Amino acid sequence: MPNLKITPCTAEDLHTLQDIAINAYGDHYLYLWYDGGMWYIDKSFGETALKKEFEDPNVALFLIYSGEELIGFLKLNIDKALEDESDKESLELERIYLTKAASGRGIGRQVVDFTVAFARERNKRLIWLKAMDSSKSVDFYEQNGFEKCGTYTLDFSQMKPEYRGMYIMKREL
């Protein structure tokens, strides 16, 4: 297993976060979009969007390092309810983004373990997420204790229709 470091990301890290977010997203998701994803990248990882996330006390952002190399980031929404659940008992794992070079090395499993520990420290009973139904990430999450509990369809006209389907997945703690 690589020597993994997951460190809190602060507003001073904005450009570092922006760089790794765009790189990791670009490694895996550009094929989803008619326009190569530029609209989505700006909407999600532009300076204005990231500043808003840093200002939100409900958002926890982390940088992921293997040794000294920055390889990804994690975004958690601390009090975010899954349908029919309490937000105080639920945490949303919104993003684990790793570079292509870091993928398939057991790092994602360690990031999920970190997320579980983070949730337990806050007395959460449930972690939930949305994963693309066309993605191998669904298998990854199932191997890490998540189960499908619903579906969702993205509403982005710039996205190719065959990639808009999502599974909602949860893991009880």
GIQUI-V87598 format. One record per backbone hydrogen bond with DSSP energy under -0.5 kcal/mol. NH is the residue of the N-H (numbers start at 0). CO is the residue of the C=O. Records with the same first field share a line. If there is no record, write none. Layout:
NH = CO + CO
//
This chain:
3 = 1
4 = 64
6 = 4 + 62
8 = 60
12 = 9
13 = 10
16 = 12
17 = 13
18 = 14
19 = 15
20 = 16
21 = 17
22 = 18
23 = 19
24 = 20
25 = 21
26 = 22
27 = 23 + 24
28 = 24
31 = 28
32 = 29
33 = 157
35 = 32
37 = 34
40 = 36
41 = 37
42 = 38
43 = 39
44 = 40
45 = 41
49 = 45
50 = 46
51 = 47
52 = 48
53 = 49
54 = 50
55 = 51 + 52
56 = 54
58 = 55
59 = 75
60 = 58
61 = 73
62 = 6
63 = 71
64 = 4 + 62
65 = 68
66 = 2 + 64
68 = 65
70 = 63 + 68
71 = 63
72 = 96
73 = 61
74 = 94
75 = 59
76 = 91
77 = 57 + 75
79 = 77 + 89
84 = 81
88 = 85
89 = 85
90 = 125
91 = 76
92 = 90 + 127
93 = 74 + 91
94 = 74
96 = 72
97 = 95
98 = 70
101 = 98
102 = 98 + 99
104 = 101
109 = 105
110 = 106
111 = 107
112 = 108
113 = 109
114 = 110
115 = 111
116 = 112
117 = 113
118 = 114
119 = 115
120 = 116
121 = 117 + 118
122 = 119
123 = 118
124 = 88
125 = 88
126 = 170
127 = 90
128 = 168
130 = 166
132 = 164
134 = 131
137 = 134
139 = 135
140 = 136
141 = 137
142 = 138
143 = 139 + 140
144 = 141
145 = 140
146 = 169
148 = 167
149 = 167
151 = 165
153 = 163
156 = 154
158 = 155
159 = 31
162 = 159
163 = 160
165 = 151
166 = 130
167 = 149
168 = 128 + 166
169 = 146
170 = 126
172 = 124
//
